[in-house]
Amino acid sequence: MLTDAHCHPFDLVKLHPSSEGERRGAVLCAASSWNREQFEYHEKICRDFPLVPCFAAHPQLPASEMPEEEKAALIKEDLELLERLALEKRLGAVGETGFDLYDAAMRETEKIQDGLFEEHLSAALRGDLPIVLHVRRAMHKVFAQAGRLKKCRAVIFHCWPGTLGEGEALLGRGINAYFSFGTAVMLNHKEAMRSCASFPAERLLVETDAPYQRLRGKSFSSWADLPGILAAVAALRARAGKKEAALEIITEENFRRAFGVRTKEQ
């Protein structure tokens, strides 16, 4: 079965109304949400065909262009909802959370991001949940948290942002890390391609980040991109001398292990 380790079905269906019908029976995904409306939509469609419901206050939220009082109220509401969802065992994973220091506006909110990450990591540890990380220009902050991340059930790096050496170092520190790759490996992103070609097969995941990780000439990404992503991953690994079974099977096994999703037989 095709798997998508990071996507936004709530946002995708607005651009592609038939997307949920295309997913059912064909794609097992981890659905990211950052507010109540999104989470409840994902929880509802999960009844028709399983997905992994994920929730977090996105690290970009503190830098969003909304009135400060409204922003603070939303962050407070998100953190309260995160706690409740975890207590009620309604979460499949905490995320996407992490650190985004991509530009000056993001860097100005670094301390707020630090506080949010602490809340999310604590929730993941208390609930024994996987955590999905969004990281841009902030791998040093991930390494600073290595001791606690080592205690997480699984750490899924959405759209792996680091180097091959950094990934190997995280594994060497005992972190149960999984590295997810999307259309970046089809768009000549050299470090993503190098990492994808070299990581252990049992650590690989694929994603669309639908609808946001679009290919050139397209207005959004969707489940339809998954076969192309898998083919690109297979080609990279073949050139690196990796001889493996079908990557669709490997990435499904990895997805189920990382997110704790059982097969029908289990």
N, C-alpha and C positions, 0 to 999 in steps of 0.2 A: 504494500500500500504506500502511496505517496504521503509524505509528512511535511509539515511546515512548522518549523520551530519558533517562528515569530511572525505574527500577522495581526491585522486589525479588521476583522470581519464587519464590525459596525460601520467603519469608515468606507470599506470597500463596497458594501451594498449600495451606498449612496451614489457611487460612480458607475457601478455595474450591477443593476438590480437582480440579474439572474445568478449572481455569484454563489449564493448559498445553495441553490439547487445544484450547481455544478460541483460544490464541495461534498455534499452528502453522498456517502458511499464510496468516495474517491480519495478524499484527503483528510488525514487526521492532523489537527493543528493545535497550536498553543496560541490562544486568543488574548491579546493584550488590551487592557482597558485602564482608563485613568479617572473615570467618574462613574457614578451610580447607573446612569442610563446605559452606558456602554456595557458595563458588567452584567446588568440584568438582561440585556439583549443576548449576550453570549451565553448566559446561563439558560435562557429560554431555548435557543436553537440547539443547545447541547442535548436537550431531551430527544431531538429528532435524529441526530447523529453525533456521536461523542466528539468533544473537543476538550482541551485543557483550559479552564478559565483562570486567567492571570489578572492581577490587579496591583497597581502602585500609583503614587503621585509621581508623574514623570519628572526627571531631573531638569527638564527645560521649563517646567511650570513656573518656577520662581522668576524667570526672566520674561515671562509672557507679557504682552501689552494689554493689561487690564488694570482697572483701578486697584490700588494696593489693598484697600479694605476688602474688596471682593476676592482678590487673590488669596489673602490671608484666610478668609472664611472658607474658600474652596480647599485649601491645603488642610485646614483643620478638619473639614468634613471628610476628606479623603483618608486621613490618618485614622479617624474614628471608624470609618467604614472598613478599612484594612483590618483593624483589630477585631471588629465584629465578624467579618468574613472568615478570618483565621480561626476564631473561637468556635464558630458554627461549622467548621470543616467544609466550607463551600469553595475553598481555593485549591487550585491545582498547583499553583506556583505564585511566588511574590515577584512582581516585575511588570513592566520594565523599570528598574531603578538603577542608580549608579551615579556617574559624574560626567558632566558635560562642560568642558572648558574651551570650547571651540573658538569663541570670540570674546571680545571685551565685555559684552553684555552678560554672557554666561559666567565669565570669571568674576564679575561683580557679585554674583549670587553664590559663590563657592561655599561660604559658611552656612547658608541656608541649605544647600545641597548636602553638605556634610551631616546636618541634623536630620534631614529626610532619610539619608542612607542609613543612619544609625537606627531610626525607627523601623525601616524596612528589613534590615538585616536581623534585628532583634525579633521581629515578627516571624521571619523565616526560621530562625533557630528555635524559637518557642514552639512553633507549629510543626517542626521537622519537615519543612517544605523546600523544594528547589527554589533558587533565586535566579532571575533573568537580569543580566546586566547590560545596560546601555553605557558605553564609555567612549568619550571623544577627547583626545589629547589629555588623558588623565590616568594612564596606566600606573603611574607612580602612586596614585591614591589606592588603586586596587592592591598593589603589593604591600602598602601600609596596613591593609586589612587582611593580609594573607592568613594570619593565625586564626581569625574568626571564620573566614571563608572556608578554611579547612574543615570546620565543624558542620558545614552545610551538607544537606543530603546530596545536592548537585548544584553546580554553578554553571549556568548556560550563558555564554558570551554571544549576545545578539550582534550579528554582522561583525564578526571578529575584527577588532580595531588595532591589534598589536602586531608584533613581529613573531617570527618563528621562535626565536630565542626566548622571548617573553612567555610564549605559550608553554614551551618546554620547561621553563623555570617555574611556572605555576604548578604544573604537574609534578615537578621535582619537589615542590614544597608540600605535596600531599593533598592538594586541592582536587576534588572530584570534578574537574573542569571538562566542559563540552564546548566546542568551537563551531559556531553556526556561520555558514557562508551563503550568500545570495547572489544577486546579479553582479556584484563587484568582480566576481571571477570571470564574468563575460565581458567586462568593460575595461580590461587591461590594468587592473589595480595590482601592481607588481607584488607588493608584500602580502596581500590577501591571497594571491595565486600561489606564491611560494609557501605560505603556511598551509594552505589547503592541500598542496601536493605532498607535504611532508609529515603532517600530524598522523599519529596512529589512527587507523581506520575506525577503531572503537570510540574515538573522540569526535567524530565528524557529525554535524547536523547540517541540514539545508533549510532555507527560509525564503520567503518572498518579501517580508515586511509590507505586504499588501495593505494599502495601495501605493506605498511611498517609495519603493525601491525600483523605480521604473527603468526599463531599457530605453536606449535612444530611439526616438521616433514613436514612443508609446506615451499615453497620458497617465497611465497607472500600471502598477504591477498586480498580478493575480495568480490564482492557482495554475493557470495555463503556462506560467513561466517555469514551473517546477521541473518538467522533463528536460528543458534546456539547461537549467542550472545543474541538474544531475549529470547530463552529458558533458558539460564543461568541467565539472569536478573529476569525472572519470578520465577525461582526456589529459588533464593536468597530472593526475596520479600515474597514468600509463606512461607519460613521458618521463616521469621520475622513477620508473621501474617498478611501480606497485602493481602486482597482479592480484586482483580481488574479485570476489563474486559480485553480482549486481549490486550497485550502490543503493538502489532503492530498498533492497532488503536490509543492507547494513545500516542505513540511516533510519529505517523504521525500528530496527532493534535498538539502536542508540536512543532514539526518541522515547521509546517505551521505558527504557532503563533510566534515562535522565529524569523524565517526568513521572515515573512510577505508574505507567499505564499498562494494565494487563491485557493479554490477548484473550480471546473468547475461551480458549482451551484452559487458561489459568483461572 
